[in-house]
Structures are given as structure tokens and as C-alpha cells.
Amino acid sequence: MKNLKFIFLFIIPFFTSTSCDVKMKELEEIDIYFFNVGKADSILIKSNEVNILIDTARDENGEYIVKRLKDLGVKKLDYMIITHIDKDHVGGADKILEKIETEKIYTSYINEEKKQYREMVNVSNKKSIEINKVELEEKIFDGDLKVKVIAPKKNYFNENDNSIVLSVKYGKNKFLFAGDIEESSTEDLLNDSEIKNYDLLKVPHHGRNNDFMADFLAKVKPNTSIITTDNVEHKPSKKLKESLKNIKSNVLITGGGEIHVTSNGIKINVYKEERD
């Protein structure tokens, strides 16, 4: 498989209401890759400080993700974060753990009845990789790049609502990765003062709508929204797309090609895989 080529789409600038004399610190550029893995999640945050993989897509995507990590020069993952134990989020974990050195795994809950979870645990045990259950408000990483757990707020009956939601900050730039949250977790997040004015949102649950989603999106108010789905068999909800249109958010879908985002802490550049 040949290396991917990307085309530049747009810049998300940081606007400040403070005096123009205030000098903002430009940081070393970080990269965020939203892999094209169909209706599934796998996202790499790559910086000089830390490499973080959020979710591992499906079992059949595992080898592809390994290849992409190697193509991008990732020899070690500091953290693998499994937002929840659905097969389209944890499925490729065992194959990645076999091929890519990994320091630590985070997840929101344990479900040993799930085959993909057991496969991940088997490899992690063999390689002595620690699996940690996240705590609310836990700071997974706290350098120039700051990664904080802001959900799940409690234990939910619905497994999707137990998704880890990550608030990521780099300089003045803010990113929200919302797993597969559904109604209960979405409603609880509406009461979180941290949920406002993000530069970029990983849209929950592959673009599925729920009764609280319009209010959630209006509060997050992302400049750019990325939906992880194939956009063929599994298209985003029309109501959700209308809500994103109402807040004037740029919408990108991974099914059209891998998405590459860079940030220097002040501005964000967005690129998309160039298709022949």
C-alpha cells in the first residue's frame, strides 16, 4: 500500500478578545490523524511529548492501523485509550499491541464477556502492559498537551454512555473526543462548565442523533466537526447534520479519506487524504 497524500483544506485560527499586544506562545506542532476505518474509531495524537491512540477500530482494521502507525514513525504508544468495549473501538487492539510497543492502556470499564476485550487482555498480559480504569477528571497527560477525562460522569446502563470523553488542550486550541455517548451522557455533559467553545469535535457515535445532541453541539460550538463513518452504508443523521449546519461548523467525514489535523497551539490546519 502506497503512502497517503494529503491536500490542505482550511485553517482554524484562534481569535482572542484580549489586547493585540498580548503575545501568544507558539508551540511545536502536533499531529492528529483520524484514520479511515469505516464506521469505527481510531485516532492518533502524535507530539514530541507523547503518542496517544484513541480506539483501535475493528478486528479487520488492526493490521492497517499498525501500518499507518509505522508509516507515521510511531515506534511506541505511550497510551492506548479504549473509550468503550464495542468491537468497532477495541477490535484491533490485540494486533496493535502485538506489533507496536505500548506503555499503558486506559478504558472506562471491564467486560470480559466481549471477545475483543479478552483478546486485548491476553496480549497485554503476555507483554506486561498495564490496563487502567479511568477516573473522572483524571489527567492522562499534563504537559504542553493536556488530556483530561470529563466523562463518563457515572456508571450508565447503556455501554455507549460509558464512553470515555476526552478534553484535549494544546496552547489556545481545544479538541473534544466524545466516543459513542448517547442520551444520558450527552445530557449530563450539558451541565459541565468545561463543555464550551471547542475548535474541533470528534462527533459522538458516528453521527447518530439523540434528543440532547442539538443542545450539546450548540454548547460545544466546534469550528470543525469530524464524523467517523464510511458515509455509504452508515450515513450521519440528517438531524445531526442540520444541527451542525445551524452552528456553522465545518463537517468532515472519514469515509471520504483520512483526516490530518495539525496545531501549534494557536492555529489549526486541516488536511484530507487526496484520492486518485
Protein Blocks (a to p, Z undefined) as FASTA:
>chain_A
ZZdddddfbdcddddfbdfklccddddddddddddehjadddddddfkbccdehjbjfkl
mmmmmmmmmmnopabdfbdcdfbacfklmmmmmmmmmmmccfbdcdfbdcfkbmklmmmm
mmmmmnopacddddehiafbacfbccddfbdfbdcfblklmpccddddehjbccddehja
dfklmmmmmmpmklgcifbdcdehhhpacfklmmmmmmnopabdcdddehlmmccdfklm
mmmmmnopacddfklopcddddehlaccddddddZZ
